[in-house]
Amino acid sequence: MTKPNLKLAKLPDMKPAKLSVSLPPDLMGDLKTYAKIYEQTYGEKQPVGALIPSMLAGFLASDHGFKKAKRELA
C-alpha cells in the first residue's frame, strides 16, 4: 500500500491544554478512521484527541476570512 498524502503532517511533541467537546457519531467515526490511516502512514499510533489540535490549527490557518478579521482586531 502506498502512503497517502495526508494534509496533516506527523505531529510534533507538544504539551496539550485540556478541552472537552461532544461530537456527532459520524464525525467521531471519521476521526477514528483518520487516526488509523495516520498510524499506517507514519507507523505511530496517536489517539484522536492528539490529532485534533493540528487539524484545528490547519483549518484556522487556511481560513482567509478568519485571518483577515484577526488582523483587524489587533
mmJSON file of the N, C-alpha and C atoms, coordinates in Angstrom:
{"data_MODEL":{"atom_site":{
"group_PDB":["ATOM","ATOM","ATOM","ATOM","ATOM","ATOM","ATOM","ATOM","ATOM","ATOM","ATOM","ATOM","ATOM","ATOM","ATOM","ATOM","ATOM","ATOM","ATOM","ATOM","ATOM","ATOM","ATOM","ATOM","ATOM","ATOM","ATOM","ATOM","ATOM","ATOM","ATOM","ATOM","ATOM","ATOM","ATOM","ATOM","ATOM","ATOM","ATOM","ATOM","ATOM","ATOM","ATOM","ATOM","ATOM","ATOM","ATOM","ATOM","ATOM","ATOM","ATOM","ATOM","ATOM","ATOM","ATOM","ATOM","ATOM","ATOM","ATOM","ATOM","ATOM","ATOM","ATOM","ATOM","ATOM","ATOM","ATOM","ATOM","ATOM","ATOM","ATOM","ATOM","ATOM","ATOM","ATOM","ATOM","ATOM","ATOM","ATOM","ATOM","ATOM","ATOM","ATOM","ATOM","ATOM","ATOM","ATOM","ATOM","ATOM","ATOM","ATOM","ATOM","ATOM","ATOM","ATOM","ATOM","ATOM","ATOM","ATOM","ATOM","ATOM","ATOM","ATOM","ATOM","ATOM","ATOM","ATOM","ATOM","ATOM","ATOM","ATOM","ATOM","ATOM","ATOM","ATOM","ATOM","ATOM","ATOM","ATOM","ATOM","ATOM","ATOM","ATOM","ATOM","ATOM","ATOM","ATOM","ATOM","ATOM","ATOM","ATOM","ATOM","ATOM","ATOM","ATOM","ATOM","ATOM","ATOM","ATOM","ATOM","ATOM","ATOM","ATOM","ATOM","ATOM","ATOM","ATOM","ATOM","ATOM","ATOM","ATOM","ATOM","ATOM","ATOM","ATOM","ATOM","ATOM","ATOM","ATOM","ATOM","ATOM","ATOM","ATOM","ATOM","ATOM","ATOM","ATOM","ATOM","ATOM","ATOM","ATOM","ATOM","ATOM","ATOM","ATOM","ATOM","ATOM","ATOM","ATOM","ATOM","ATOM","ATOM","ATOM","ATOM","ATOM","ATOM","ATOM","ATOM","ATOM","ATOM","ATOM","ATOM","ATOM","ATOM","ATOM","ATOM","ATOM","ATOM","ATOM","ATOM","ATOM","ATOM","ATOM","ATOM","ATOM","ATOM","ATOM","ATOM","ATOM","ATOM","ATOM","ATOM","ATOM","ATOM","ATOM","ATOM","ATOM","ATOM","ATOM","ATOM","ATOM","ATOM"],
"id":[1,2,3,4,5,6,7,8,9,10,11,12,13,14,15,16,17,18,19,20,21,22,23,24,25,26,27,28,29,30,31,32,33,34,35,36,37,38,39,40,41,42,43,44,45,46,47,48,49,50,51,52,53,54,55,56,57,58,59,60,61,62,63,64,65,66,67,68,69,70,71,72,73,74,75,76,77,78,79,80,81,82,83,84,85,86,87,88,89,90,91,92,93,94,95,96,97,98,99,100,101,102,103,104,105,106,107,108,109,110,111,112,113,114,115,116,117,118,119,120,121,122,123,124,125,126,127,128,129,130,131,132,133,134,135,136,137,138,139,140,141,142,143,144,145,146,147,148,149,150,151,152,153,154,155,156,157,158,159,160,161,162,163,164,165,166,167,168,169,170,171,172,173,174,175,176,177,178,179,180,181,182,183,184,185,186,187,188,189,190,191,192,193,194,195,196,197,198,199,200,201,202,203,204,205,206,207,208,209,210,211,212,213,214,215,216,217,218,219,220,221,222],
"type_symbol":["N","C","C","N","C","C","N","C","C","N","C","C","N","C","C","N","C","C","N","C","C","N","C","C","N","C","C","N","C","C","N","C","C","N","C","C","N","C","C","N","C","C","N","C","C","N","C","C","N","C","C","N","C","C","N","C","C","N","C","C","N","C","C","N","C","C","N","C","C","N","C","C","N","C","C","N","C","C","N","C","C","N","C","C","N","C","C","N","C","C","N","C","C","N","C","C","N","C","C","N","C","C","N","C","C","N","C","C","N","C","C","N","C","C","N","C","C","N","C","C","N","C","C","N","C","C","N","C","C","N","C","C","N","C","C","N","C","C","N","C","C","N","C","C","N","C","C","N","C","C","N","C","C","N","C","C","N","C","C","N","C","C","N","C","C","N","C","C","N","C","C","N","C","C","N","C","C","N","C","C","N","C","C","N","C","C","N","C","C","N","C","C","N","C","C","N","C","C","N","C","C","N","C","C","N","C","C","N","C","C","N","C","C","N","C","C","N","C","C","N","C","C"],
"label_atom_id":["N","CA","C","N","CA","C","N","CA","C","N","CA","C","N","CA","C","N","CA","C","N","CA","C","N","CA","C","N","CA","C","N","CA","C","N","CA","C","N","CA","C","N","CA","C","N","CA","C","N","CA","C","N","CA","C","N","CA","C","N","CA","C","N","CA","C","N","CA","C","N","CA","C","N","CA","C","N","CA","C","N","CA","C","N","CA","C","N","CA","C","N","CA","C","N","CA","C","N","CA","C","N","CA","C","N","CA","C","N","CA","C","N","CA","C","N","CA","C","N","CA","C","N","CA","C","N","CA","C","N","CA","C","N","CA","C","N","CA","C","N","CA","C","N","CA","C","N","CA","C","N","CA","C","N","CA","C","N","CA","C","N","CA","C","N","CA","C","N","CA","C","N","CA","C","N","CA","C","N","CA","C","N","CA","C","N","CA","C","N","CA","C","N","CA","C","N","CA","C","N","CA","C","N","CA","C","N","CA","C","N","CA","C","N","CA","C","N","CA","C","N","CA","C","N","CA","C","N","CA","C","N","CA","C","N","CA","C","N","CA","C","N","CA","C","N","CA","C","N","CA","C","N","CA","C","N","CA","C"],
"label_alt_id":[null,null,null,null,null,null,null,null,null,null,null,null,null,null,null,null,null,null,null,null,null,null,null,null,null,null,null,null,null,null,null,null,null,null,null,null,null,null,null,null,null,null,null,null,null,null,null,null,null,null,null,null,null,null,null,null,null,null,null,null,null,null,null,null,null,null,null,null,null,null,null,null,null,null,null,null,null,null,null,null,null,null,null,null,null,null,null,null,null,null,null,null,null,null,null,null,null,null,null,null,null,null,null,null,null,null,null,null,null,null,null,null,null,null,null,null,null,null,null,null,null,null,null,null,null,null,null,null,null,null,null,null,null,null,null,null,null,null,null,null,null,null,null,null,null,null,null,null,null,null,null,null,null,null,null,null,null,null,null,null,null,null,null,null,null,null,null,null,null,null,null,null,null,null,null,null,null,null,null,null,null,null,null,null,null,null,null,null,null,null,null,null,null,null,null,null,null,null,null,null,null,null,null,null,null,null,null,null,null,null,null,null,null,null,null,null,null,null,null,null,null,null],
"label_comp_id":["MET","MET","MET","THR","THR","THR","LYS","LYS","LYS","PRO","PRO","PRO","ASN","ASN","ASN","LEU","LEU","LEU","LYS","LYS","LYS","LEU","LEU","LEU","ALA","ALA","ALA","LYS","LYS","LYS","LEU","LEU","LEU","PRO","PRO","PRO","ASP","ASP","ASP","MET","MET","MET","LYS","LYS","LYS","PRO","PRO","PRO","ALA","ALA","ALA","LYS","LYS","LYS","LEU","LEU","LEU","SER","SER","SER","VAL","VAL","VAL","SER","SER","SER","LEU","LEU","LEU","PRO","PRO","PRO","PRO","PRO","PRO","ASP","ASP","ASP","LEU","LEU","LEU","MET","MET","MET","GLY","GLY","GLY","ASP","ASP","ASP","LEU","LEU","LEU","LYS","LYS","LYS","THR","THR","THR","TYR","TYR","TYR","ALA","ALA","ALA","LYS","LYS","LYS","ILE","ILE","ILE","TYR","TYR","TYR","GLU","GLU","GLU","GLN","GLN","GLN","THR","THR","THR","TYR","TYR","TYR","GLY","GLY","GLY","GLU","GLU","GLU","LYS","LYS","LYS","GLN","GLN","GLN","PRO","PRO","PRO","VAL","VAL","VAL","GLY","GLY","GLY","ALA","ALA","ALA","LEU","LEU","LEU","ILE","ILE","ILE","PRO","PRO","PRO","SER","SER","SER","MET","MET","MET","LEU","LEU","LEU","ALA","ALA","ALA","GLY","GLY","GLY","PHE","PHE","PHE","LEU","LEU","LEU","ALA","ALA","ALA","SER","SER","SER","ASP","ASP","ASP","HIS","HIS","HIS","GLY","GLY","GLY","PHE","PHE","PHE","LYS","LYS","LYS","LYS","LYS","LYS","ALA","ALA","ALA","LYS","LYS","LYS","ARG","ARG","ARG","GLU","GLU","GLU","LEU","LEU","LEU","ALA","ALA","ALA"],
"label_asym_id":["A","A","A","A","A","A","A","A","A","A","A","A","A","A","A","A","A","A","A","A","A","A","A","A","A","A","A","A","A","A","A","A","A","A","A","A","A","A","A","A","A","A","A","A","A","A","A","A","A","A","A","A","A","A","A","A","A","A","A","A","A","A","A","A","A","A","A","A","A","A","A","A","A","A","A","A","A","A","A","A","A","A","A","A","A","A","A","A","A","A","A","A","A","A","A","A","A","A","A","A","A","A","A","A","A","A","A","A","A","A","A","A","A","A","A","A","A","A","A","A","A","A","A","A","A","A","A","A","A","A","A","A","A","A","A","A","A","A","A","A","A","A","A","A","A","A","A","A","A","A","A","A","A","A","A","A","A","A","A","A","A","A","A","A","A","A","A","A","A","A","A","A","A","A","A","A","A","A","A","A","A","A","A","A","A","A","A","A","A","A","A","A","A","A","A","A","A","A","A","A","A","A","A","A","A","A","A","A","A","A","A","A","A","A","A","A","A","A","A","A","A","A"],
"label_entity_id":["1","1","1","1","1","1","1","1","1","1","1","1","1","1","1","1","1","1","1","1","1","1","1","1","1","1","1","1","1","1","1","1","1","1","1","1","1","1","1","1","1","1","1","1","1","1","1","1","1","1","1","1","1","1","1","1","1","1","1","1","1","1","1","1","1","1","1","1","1","1","1","1","1","1","1","1","1","1","1","1","1","1","1","1","1","1","1","1","1","1","1","1","1","1","1","1","1","1","1","1","1","1","1","1","1","1","1","1","1","1","1","1","1","1","1","1","1","1","1","1","1","1","1","1","1","1","1","1","1","1","1","1","1","1","1","1","1","1","1","1","1","1","1","1","1","1","1","1","1","1","1","1","1","1","1","1","1","1","1","1","1","1","1","1","1","1","1","1","1","1","1","1","1","1","1","1","1","1","1","1","1","1","1","1","1","1","1","1","1","1","1","1","1","1","1","1","1","1","1","1","1","1","1","1","1","1","1","1","1","1","1","1","1","1","1","1","1","1","1","1","1","1"],
"label_seq_id":[1,1,1,2,2,2,3,3,3,4,4,4,5,5,5,6,6,6,7,7,7,8,8,8,9,9,9,10,10,10,11,11,11,12,12,12,13,13,13,14,14,14,15,15,15,16,16,16,17,17,17,18,18,18,19,19,19,20,20,20,21,21,21,22,22,22,23,23,23,24,24,24,25,25,25,26,26,26,27,27,27,28,28,28,29,29,29,30,30,30,31,31,31,32,32,32,33,33,33,34,34,34,35,35,35,36,36,36,37,37,37,38,38,38,39,39,39,40,40,40,41,41,41,42,42,42,43,43,43,44,44,44,45,45,45,46,46,46,47,47,47,48,48,48,49,49,49,50,50,50,51,51,51,52,52,52,53,53,53,54,54,54,55,55,55,56,56,56,57,57,57,58,58,58,59,59,59,60,60,60,61,61,61,62,62,62,63,63,63,64,64,64,65,65,65,66,66,66,67,67,67,68,68,68,69,69,69,70,70,70,71,71,71,72,72,72,73,73,73,74,74,74],
"pdbx_PDB_ins_code":[null,null,null,null,null,null,null,null,null,null,null,null,null,null,null,null,null,null,null,null,null,null,null,null,null,null,null,null,null,null,null,null,null,null,null,null,null,null,null,null,null,null,null,null,null,null,null,null,null,null,null,null,null,null,null,null,null,null,null,null,null,null,null,null,null,null,null,null,null,null,null,null,null,null,null,null,null,null,null,null,null,null,null,null,null,null,null,null,null,null,null,null,null,null,null,null,null,null,null,null,null,null,null,null,null,null,null,null,null,null,null,null,null,null,null,null,null,null,null,null,null,null,null,null,null,null,null,null,null,null,null,null,null,null,null,null,null,null,null,null,null,null,null,null,null,null,null,null,null,null,null,null,null,null,null,null,null,null,null,null,null,null,null,null,null,null,null,null,null,null,null,null,null,null,null,null,null,null,null,null,null,null,null,null,null,null,null,null,null,null,null,null,null,null,null,null,null,null,null,null,null,null,null,null,null,null,null,null,null,null,null,null,null,null,null,null,null,null,null,null,null,null],
"Cartn_x":[0.843,0.0,0.889,0.625,1.384,0.879,1.771,1.389,0.552,-0.597,-1.413,-0.762,-1.105,-0.596,-1.577,-1.42,-2.333,-2.054,-3.099,-2.955,-2.274,-2.521,-1.934,-0.554,0.464,1.825,1.994,3.101,3.374,3.422,2.781,2.659,3.992,4.246,5.425,5.118,6.148,5.92,5.318,4.263,3.627,2.913,2.756,2.022,0.641,-0.413,-1.735,-2.449,-3.389,-4.327,-5.584,-6.251,-7.425,-8.68,-9.47,-10.733,-11.678,-12.893,-13.89,-14.904,-15.21,-16.213,-17.078,-18.268,-19.16,-19.2,-19.026,-19.002,-20.119,-20.682,-21.666,-20.989,-21.737,-21.144,-20.451,-21.01,-20.383,-19.045,-18.942,-17.666,-16.641,-17.065,-16.145,-15.66,-16.547,-16.144,-15.104,-15.299,-14.317,-12.983,-13.021,-11.769,-11.024,-11.751,-11.112,-10.502,-11.207,-10.669,-9.414,-9.436,-8.262,-7.082,-7.346,-6.279,-5.667,-6.487,-5.963,-5.076,-5.53,-4.737,-3.452,-3.52,-2.327,-1.315,-1.792,-0.904,-0.264,-1.045,-0.496,0.526,0.293,1.167,2.482,2.41,3.606,4.155,3.454,3.928,3.889,3.042,2.945,1.472,1.022,-0.38,-0.579,-1.598,-1.966,-3.455,-3.86,-5.294,-5.908,-7.198,-7.902,-7.657,-7.702,-7.511,-6.165,-5.162,-3.843,-3.787,-4.645,-4.658,-5.474,-6.511,-7.446,-6.781,-5.858,-5.263,-4.589,-3.859,-3.213,-4.234,-5.308,-6.375,-7.02,-7.31,-7.92,-6.97,-5.702,-4.714,-4.642,-4.652,-4.624,-5.87,-7.015,-8.267,-8.21,-7.806,-7.734,-6.712,-5.595,-4.558,-5.045,-6.001,-6.483,-7.747,-8.264,-9.484,-9.106,-9.164,-8.733,-9.6,-10.9,-11.786,-11.415,-11.083,-10.658,-9.357,-8.383,-7.091,-7.252,-8.098,-8.324,-8.983,-10.024,-10.721,-9.796,-8.938,-7.991,-7.025,-6.527,-5.631,-6.333,-7.602,-8.357,-8.633,-8.66,-8.862,-7.617,-6.478,-5.213,-4.956],
"Cartn_y":[-1.181,0.0,1.245,2.163,3.412,4.31,5.122,6.028,7.163,7.432,8.538,9.87,10.866,12.211,12.944,12.76,13.376,14.865,15.646,17.085,17.344,16.475,16.605,15.957,16.742,16.206,15.431,14.719,13.991,14.981,14.606,15.518,15.766,17.015,17.312,16.977,16.877,16.716,18.009,17.889,19.079,18.752,19.773,19.625,20.236,19.408,19.92,20.569,21.459,22.001,21.143,20.952,20.075,20.821,20.181,20.724,19.555,19.652,18.604,19.084,18.223,18.541,17.301,17.538,16.455,16.46,15.286,15.168,14.262,14.557,13.636,12.302,11.198,9.88,9.741,10.335,10.183,10.914,12.062,12.779,11.999,11.444,10.649,9.429,8.82,7.678,8.064,9.215,9.689,10.002,10.576,10.887,9.608,8.585,7.298,6.676,6.778,6.265,7.035,8.354,9.174,8.748,8.487,8.056,6.733,5.822,4.546,4.781,5.646,5.956,6.671,7.552,8.232,7.198,6.218,5.168,4.371,4.021,3.284,4.122,5.415,6.305,6.563,6.857,7.261,6.182,5.045,3.968,4.325,5.254,5.735,5.925,5.217,5.318,6.587,7.35,8.556,8.509,8.884,8.958,10.127,10.017,11.073,12.433,12.481,13.743,14.395,13.616,14.18,14.754,14.273,14.758,16.042,16.189,17.303,18.681,18.951,20.296,20.701,19.783,20.109,20.285,19.505,19.66,21.037,21.442,22.757,23.882,23.738,24.76,24.892,23.77,23.799,24.442,24.15,24.756,26.273,26.732,28.177,28.851,28.189,28.761,28.892,28.048,28.103,28.955,29.499,30.313,31.784,32.234,33.593,34.649,34.401,35.344,35.507,34.395,34.456,35.229,34.935,35.627,37.134,37.532,38.953,39.608,38.981,39.526,39.574,38.596,38.567,39.743,40.016,41.162,42.469,42.581,43.801,44.011,42.946,43.055,43.562,43.315,43.67,45.166],
"Cartn_z":[0.0,0.0,0.0,-0.893,-0.902,0.211,0.719,1.802,1.232,1.865,1.378,1.689,0.922,1.135,2.034,3.356,4.306,4.433,4.614,4.827,6.175,7.146,8.471,8.48,8.795,8.882,10.189,10.315,11.543,12.7,13.812,14.944,15.639,16.024,16.836,18.293,19.127,20.56,21.085,21.886,22.422,23.723,24.56,25.807,25.59,25.553,25.222,26.404,26.093,27.072,27.002,28.099,28.167,27.723,26.842,26.36,26.112,26.604,26.375,25.344,24.378,23.359,23.118,22.625,22.207,20.69,20.09,18.634,18.154,16.985,16.418,16.078,16.161,15.915,14.56,13.509,12.19,12.128,12.779,12.819,13.639,14.765,15.588,14.819,14.057,13.227,12.201,11.557,10.575,11.236,12.427,13.135,13.521,13.932,14.257,13.005,11.885,10.624,10.236,10.397,10.095,10.97,12.25,13.161,12.704,12.189,11.674,10.452,9.555,8.358,8.746,9.731,10.253,10.751,11.518,12.039,10.911,9.897,8.755,8.002,7.916,7.159,7.881,9.185,9.942,10.87,10.986,11.844,13.319,13.671,15.049,15.395,16.425,16.825,17.648,17.294,18.032,18.325,19.536,19.793,19.027,18.783,18.052,18.699,20.022,20.739,20.476,20.144,19.838,18.43,17.537,16.158,15.994,16.8,16.629,16.724,17.657,17.701,16.39,15.769,14.495,13.38,13.426,12.434,12.565,13.79,14.008,13.615,13.948,13.57,12.055,11.356,9.893,9.316,9.92,9.473,9.641,10.822,11.067,10.158,9.91,9.037,7.597,7.201,5.819,5.665,6.76,6.722,6.531,5.289,4.963,5.63,5.745,6.419,7.885,8.544,9.942,10.084,9.216,9.307,9.117,8.161,7.919,9.134,9.666,10.831,12.049,12.192,13.317,13.22,12.009,11.812,12.148,11.772,12.024,13.515,14.296,15.741,16.47,15.885,16.545,16.546],
"occupancy":[1.0,1.0,1.0,1.0,1.0,1.0,1.0,1.0,1.0,1.0,1.0,1.0,1.0,1.0,1.0,1.0,1.0,1.0,1.0,1.0,1.0,1.0,1.0,1.0,1.0,1.0,1.0,1.0,1.0,1.0,1.0,1.0,1.0,1.0,1.0,1.0,1.0,1.0,1.0,1.0,1.0,1.0,1.0,1.0,1.0,1.0,1.0,1.0,1.0,1.0,1.0,1.0,1.0,1.0,1.0,1.0,1.0,1.0,1.0,1.0,1.0,1.0,1.0,1.0,1.0,1.0,1.0,1.0,1.0,1.0,1.0,1.0,1.0,1.0,1.0,1.0,1.0,1.0,1.0,1.0,1.0,1.0,1.0,1.0,1.0,1.0,1.0,1.0,1.0,1.0,1.0,1.0,1.0,1.0,1.0,1.0,1.0,1.0,1.0,1.0,1.0,1.0,1.0,1.0,1.0,1.0,1.0,1.0,1.0,1.0,1.0,1.0,1.0,1.0,1.0,1.0,1.0,1.0,1.0,1.0,1.0,1.0,1.0,1.0,1.0,1.0,1.0,1.0,1.0,1.0,1.0,1.0,1.0,1.0,1.0,1.0,1.0,1.0,1.0,1.0,1.0,1.0,1.0,1.0,1.0,1.0,1.0,1.0,1.0,1.0,1.0,1.0,1.0,1.0,1.0,1.0,1.0,1.0,1.0,1.0,1.0,1.0,1.0,1.0,1.0,1.0,1.0,1.0,1.0,1.0,1.0,1.0,1.0,1.0,1.0,1.0,1.0,1.0,1.0,1.0,1.0,1.0,1.0,1.0,1.0,1.0,1.0,1.0,1.0,1.0,1.0,1.0,1.0,1.0,1.0,1.0,1.0,1.0,1.0,1.0,1.0,1.0,1.0,1.0,1.0,1.0,1.0,1.0,1.0,1.0,1.0,1.0,1.0,1.0,1.0,1.0,1.0,1.0,1.0,1.0,1.0,1.0],
"B_iso_or_equiv":[0.0,0.0,0.0,0.0,0.0,0.0,0.0,0.0,0.0,0.0,0.0,0.0,0.0,0.0,0.0,0.0,0.0,0.0,0.0,0.0,0.0,0.0,0.0,0.0,0.0,0.0,0.0,0.0,0.0,0.0,0.0,0.0,0.0,0.0,0.0,0.0,0.0,0.0,0.0,0.0,0.0,0.0,0.0,0.0,0.0,0.0,0.0,0.0,0.0,0.0,0.0,0.0,0.0,0.0,0.0,0.0,0.0,0.0,0.0,0.0,0.0,0.0,0.0,0.0,0.0,0.0,0.0,0.0,0.0,0.0,0.0,0.0,0.0,0.0,0.0,0.0,0.0,0.0,0.0,0.0,0.0,0.0,0.0,0.0,0.0,0.0,0.0,0.0,0.0,0.0,0.0,0.0,0.0,0.0,0.0,0.0,0.0,0.0,0.0,0.0,0.0,0.0,0.0,0.0,0.0,0.0,0.0,0.0,0.0,0.0,0.0,0.0,0.0,0.0,0.0,0.0,0.0,0.0,0.0,0.0,0.0,0.0,0.0,0.0,0.0,0.0,0.0,0.0,0.0,0.0,0.0,0.0,0.0,0.0,0.0,0.0,0.0,0.0,0.0,0.0,0.0,0.0,0.0,0.0,0.0,0.0,0.0,0.0,0.0,0.0,0.0,0.0,0.0,0.0,0.0,0.0,0.0,0.0,0.0,0.0,0.0,0.0,0.0,0.0,0.0,0.0,0.0,0.0,0.0,0.0,0.0,0.0,0.0,0.0,0.0,0.0,0.0,0.0,0.0,0.0,0.0,0.0,0.0,0.0,0.0,0.0,0.0,0.0,0.0,0.0,0.0,0.0,0.0,0.0,0.0,0.0,0.0,0.0,0.0,0.0,0.0,0.0,0.0,0.0,0.0,0.0,0.0,0.0,0.0,0.0,0.0,0.0,0.0,0.0,0.0,0.0,0.0,0.0,0.0,0.0,0.0,0.0],
"pdbx_formal_charge":[null,null,null,null,null,null,null,null,null,null,null,null,null,null,null,null,null,null,null,null,null,null,null,null,null,null,null,null,null,null,null,null,null,null,null,null,null,null,null,null,null,null,null,null,null,null,null,null,null,null,null,null,null,null,null,null,null,null,null,null,null,null,null,null,null,null,null,null,null,null,null,null,null,null,null,null,null,null,null,null,null,null,null,null,null,null,null,null,null,null,null,null,null,null,null,null,null,null,null,null,null,null,null,null,null,null,null,null,null,null,null,null,null,null,null,null,null,null,null,null,null,null,null,null,null,null,null,null,null,null,null,null,null,null,null,null,null,null,null,null,null,null,null,null,null,null,null,null,null,null,null,null,null,null,null,null,null,null,null,null,null,null,null,null,null,null,null,null,null,null,null,null,null,null,null,null,null,null,null,null,null,null,null,null,null,null,null,null,null,null,null,null,null,null,null,null,null,null,null,null,null,null,null,null,null,null,null,null,null,null,null,null,null,null,null,null,null,null,null,null,null,null],
"auth_seq_id":[1,1,1,2,2,2,3,3,3,4,4,4,5,5,5,6,6,6,7,7,7,8,8,8,9,9,9,10,10,10,11,11,11,12,12,12,13,13,13,14,14,14,15,15,15,16,16,16,17,17,17,18,18,18,19,19,19,20,20,20,21,21,21,22,22,22,23,23,23,24,24,24,25,25,25,26,26,26,27,27,27,28,28,28,29,29,29,30,30,30,31,31,31,32,32,32,33,33,33,34,34,34,35,35,35,36,36,36,37,37,37,38,38,38,39,39,39,40,40,40,41,41,41,42,42,42,43,43,43,44,44,44,45,45,45,46,46,46,47,47,47,48,48,48,49,49,49,50,50,50,51,51,51,52,52,52,53,53,53,54,54,54,55,55,55,56,56,56,57,57,57,58,58,58,59,59,59,60,60,60,61,61,61,62,62,62,63,63,63,64,64,64,65,65,65,66,66,66,67,67,67,68,68,68,69,69,69,70,70,70,71,71,71,72,72,72,73,73,73,74,74,74],
"auth_comp_id":["MET","MET","MET","THR","THR","THR","LYS","LYS","LYS","PRO","PRO","PRO","ASN","ASN","ASN","LEU","LEU","LEU","LYS","LYS","LYS","LEU","LEU","LEU","ALA","ALA","ALA","LYS","LYS","LYS","LEU","LEU","LEU","PRO","PRO","PRO","ASP","ASP","ASP","MET","MET","MET","LYS","LYS","LYS","PRO","PRO","PRO","ALA","ALA","ALA","LYS","LYS","LYS","LEU","LEU","LEU","SER","SER","SER","VAL","VAL","VAL","SER","SER","SER","LEU","LEU","LEU","PRO","PRO","PRO","PRO","PRO","PRO","ASP","ASP","ASP","LEU","LEU","LEU","MET","MET","MET","GLY","GLY","GLY","ASP","ASP","ASP","LEU","LEU","LEU","LYS","LYS","LYS","THR","THR","THR","TYR","TYR","TYR","ALA","ALA","ALA","LYS","LYS","LYS","ILE","ILE","ILE","TYR","TYR","TYR","GLU","GLU","GLU","GLN","GLN","GLN","THR","THR","THR","TYR","TYR","TYR","GLY","GLY","GLY","GLU","GLU","GLU","LYS","LYS","LYS","GLN","GLN","GLN","PRO","PRO","PRO","VAL","VAL","VAL","GLY","GLY","GLY","ALA","ALA","ALA","LEU","LEU","LEU","ILE","ILE","ILE","PRO","PRO","PRO","SER","SER","SER","MET","MET","MET","LEU","LEU","LEU","ALA","ALA","ALA","GLY","GLY","GLY","PHE","PHE","PHE","LEU","LEU","LEU","ALA","ALA","ALA","SER","SER","SER","ASP","ASP","ASP","HIS","HIS","HIS","GLY","GLY","GLY","PHE","PHE","PHE","LYS","LYS","LYS","LYS","LYS","LYS","ALA","ALA","ALA","LYS","LYS","LYS","ARG","ARG","ARG","GLU","GLU","GLU","LEU","LEU","LEU","ALA","ALA","ALA"],
"auth_asym_id":["A","A","A","A","A","A","A","A","A","A","A","A","A","A","A","A","A","A","A","A","A","A","A","A","A","A","A","A","A","A","A","A","A","A","A","A","A","A","A","A","A","A","A","A","A","A","A","A","A","A","A","A","A","A","A","A","A","A","A","A","A","A","A","A","A","A","A","A","A","A","A","A","A","A","A","A","A","A","A","A","A","A","A","A","A","A","A","A","A","A","A","A","A","A","A","A","A","A","A","A","A","A","A","A","A","A","A","A","A","A","A","A","A","A","A","A","A","A","A","A","A","A","A","A","A","A","A","A","A","A","A","A","A","A","A","A","A","A","A","A","A","A","A","A","A","A","A","A","A","A","A","A","A","A","A","A","A","A","A","A","A","A","A","A","A","A","A","A","A","A","A","A","A","A","A","A","A","A","A","A","A","A","A","A","A","A","A","A","A","A","A","A","A","A","A","A","A","A","A","A","A","A","A","A","A","A","A","A","A","A","A","A","A","A","A","A","A","A","A","A","A","A"],
"auth_atom_id":["N","CA","C","N","CA","C","N","CA","C","N","CA","C","N","CA","C","N","CA","C","N","CA","C","N","CA","C","N","CA","C","N","CA","C","N","CA","C","N","CA","C","N","CA","C","N","CA","C","N","CA","C","N","CA","C","N","CA","C","N","CA","C","N","CA","C","N","CA","C","N","CA","C","N","CA","C","N","CA","C","N","CA","C","N","CA","C","N","CA","C","N","CA","C","N","CA","C","N","CA","C","N","CA","C","N","CA","C","N","CA","C","N","CA","C","N","CA","C","N","CA","C","N","CA","C","N","CA","C","N","CA","C","N","CA","C","N","CA","C","N","CA","C","N","CA","C","N","CA","C","N","CA","C","N","CA","C","N","CA","C","N","CA","C","N","CA","C","N","CA","C","N","CA","C","N","CA","C","N","CA","C","N","CA","C","N","CA","C","N","CA","C","N","CA","C","N","CA","C","N","CA","C","N","CA","C","N","CA","C","N","CA","C","N","CA","C","N","CA","C","N","CA","C","N","CA","C","N","CA","C","N","CA","C","N","CA","C","N","CA","C","N","CA","C","N","CA","C","N","CA","C","N","CA","C","N","CA","C"],
"pdbx_PDB_model_num":[1,1,1,1,1,1,1,1,1,1,1,1,1,1,1,1,1,1,1,1,1,1,1,1,1,1,1,1,1,1,1,1,1,1,1,1,1,1,1,1,1,1,1,1,1,1,1,1,1,1,1,1,1,1,1,1,1,1,1,1,1,1,1,1,1,1,1,1,1,1,1,1,1,1,1,1,1,1,1,1,1,1,1,1,1,1,1,1,1,1,1,1,1,1,1,1,1,1,1,1,1,1,1,1,1,1,1,1,1,1,1,1,1,1,1,1,1,1,1,1,1,1,1,1,1,1,1,1,1,1,1,1,1,1,1,1,1,1,1,1,1,1,1,1,1,1,1,1,1,1,1,1,1,1,1,1,1,1,1,1,1,1,1,1,1,1,1,1,1,1,1,1,1,1,1,1,1,1,1,1,1,1,1,1,1,1,1,1,1,1,1,1,1,1,1,1,1,1,1,1,1,1,1,1,1,1,1,1,1,1,1,1,1,1,1,1,1,1,1,1,1,1]
}}}
